[in-house]
């Protein structure tokens, strides 16, 4: 997992990118700017179409009863996220993360993109994301050590 500073930068970059996309989209579709970006969007769209996120969202909702860190931890170990992180540039992976959390909030409570972005940009979410990243990194390290 990335360092705390890197996680914060990643989250802020995702928020500004999403805000930029909202402004560009005013009535028209956003054209993919690069191959990576398009493929991240394609991964997300295919997963949405095939309802691949249904089980993930259910797990995230159940974990959220134990707090934001637990919910984010469930997301961070998702196999689709792992594939995106391995196969795409950091900024494009961040776009994917924003897409999934936006879809999750829409699924969970009908939140729109603006409300979701405010949530993602909040100090509470940022701190929880960093804490979840550290928890998952420790778990993965332990798994490597003890196989």
QUIURFEN-V70486 format. One record per pair of residues at least 12 apart in sequence whose C-alpha atoms are under 10 Angstrom apart, sorted by the first residue. I is the first residue (numbers start at 1). J is the second residue. Records with the same first field share a line. If there is no record, write none. Layout:
I: J  J
//
This chain:
1: 76  130  133  134  135  136  137  138  140
2: 130  133  134  137
3: 130  133  134
4: 126  127  129  130  131  133  134
5: 130
6: 130
7: 94  126  127  129  130  133
8: 121  123  126  127  129  130
10: 90  91  93  94  95
11: 91  94  95  97  98  120  121  125  126  129  130
12: 94  120  121  126
13: 90  91  94  95
14: 90  91  92  93  94  95  96  97  98  99  117  120  121
15: 94  95  98  116  117  118  120  121
16: 117  121
17: 91  92  94  95  98
18: 94  95  98  99  113  114  117
19: 113  114  117
22: 113  114
34: 92
35: 88  92
36: 84  87  88  89  91  92  93
37: 88  89  91  92  93  95  96
38: 92
39: 84  87  88  92  96
40: 84  87  88  89  92  93  94  95  96  97  99
41: 92  93  95  96  99
42: 96
43: 80  83  84  96
44: 80  81  84  96  97  99  100  103
45: 99
47: 80  100
48: 100  103
52: 80
53: 78  80  100  103  104  107
54: 104  107
56: 74  75  78  104
57: 71  74  75  100  101  103  104  105  107  108
58: 104  107  108
59: 71  74  75
60: 72  73  74  75  104  108
61: 74  104  105  108
62: 74
63: 75
67: 128
68: 124  125  127  128  129  131  132
69: 124  125  127  128  129  130  131  132  133  135
70: 128  129  131  132  135  136
71: 128  129  132
72: 101  125  128  129  130  131  132  133  136
73: 128  129  130  131  132  133  134  135  136  137
74: 132  136
75: 97  100  101  132
76: 97  129  132  133  135  136  137
77: 133  136  137  140
81: 93  96  97  100
84: 96  97
85: 97
98: 113  116  117  120
99: 113
101: 113  116  117  119  120
102: 114  115  116  117  119  120
103: 116
104: 116
105: 119
//
